[in-house]
Amino acid sequence: MIARHAPSLITFVATLTAAVSFSAAGSIHYQNVALLKDYDQELASLEHALQSFSAISADRRTGLSTRLAEAGIVDSASPDDHAVAPGNNGRLAAPVQDSRLGDGPAATTQDKPRSSVTITNPANNALVAKAVLATGTFDSSIAGDIWVFVWPELAPGKGWPQTPNAADGAPAVLNKQTSIWSTPVGFGGPPQSYEIAVYTASKPASARIGRLLKNWAKRGDYPGMTLNQLDGLVERHRITVRKP
């Protein structure tokens, strides 16, 4: 828009220089006043063009600021807030990092305290046979018994406590010297996924599970347990395996 008015502006300046002269006394003599009036309209049009250009430029600066903010280059602010930093060779100043954030990586959902009881074998998402010796670790804070349950995919809501000896109703074996627990684990039924969960149990809860296992062993029938029978148990770790 400015380019369209440029020739008229150049002609106007040249004519104005010729039309206005300054006397030694400092008075101004207007020659060709009619010509000045003719260019009054041109000045008004040029002023309007400059105002339009200024508005467009402001809109473009605002749009650029928004795109920079969306890209994470600068924070969201008005265009004037992103002025070029002095002595920065015309580049935008680098964003200032909040010193409260520190230098370490951002926390993630995986940054959780290590459980006091874990499953180390089998590994999560492993393929398993019909039976495996499950093992894991526990720390010195564990005072009660440890029980391992298998939750088959095809028996939703039902789990089976695993034991080294069902007739004795025994929980997992704890090796206090190595801080390793172990128990045989069986995967009955057709090929499917199984969740293995390890629990710590209060004394009454552990005794109740032991009695159930003894009764099941006598009858030769293992119907499993439901979620509402797990009072007194605290889940510590859970993994998923699959029997092909």
Sequence and secondary structure as in RCSB ss.txt:
>XXXX:A:sequence
MIARHAPSLITFVATLTAAVSFSAAGSIHYQNVALLKDYDQELASLEHALQSFSAISADRRTGLSTRLAEAGIVD
SASPDDHAVAPGNNGRLAAPVQDSRLGDGPAATTQDKPRSSVTITNPANNALVAKAVLATGTFDSSIAGDIWVFV
WPELAPGKGWPQTPNAADGAPAVLNKQTSIWSTPVGFGGPPQSYEIAVYTASKPASARIGRLLKNWAKRGDYPGM
TLNQLDGLVERHRITVRKP
>XXXX:A:secstr
 HHHHHHHHHHHHHHHHHHEEE TTS EEES HHHHHHHHHHHHHHHHHHHHHHHHHHHHHHHHHHHHHHTTSS 
S  GGGG   TTSTT        GGG SS    TT     SEEEEES TT B  SEEEEEEEE TT  SEEEEEE
EETTSTTEEEEE S GGGT   EEETTTTEEEEEEE  SSSEEEEEEEEEE HHHHHHHHHHHHHHHHHT    E
EGGG TTEEEEEEEEEEE 
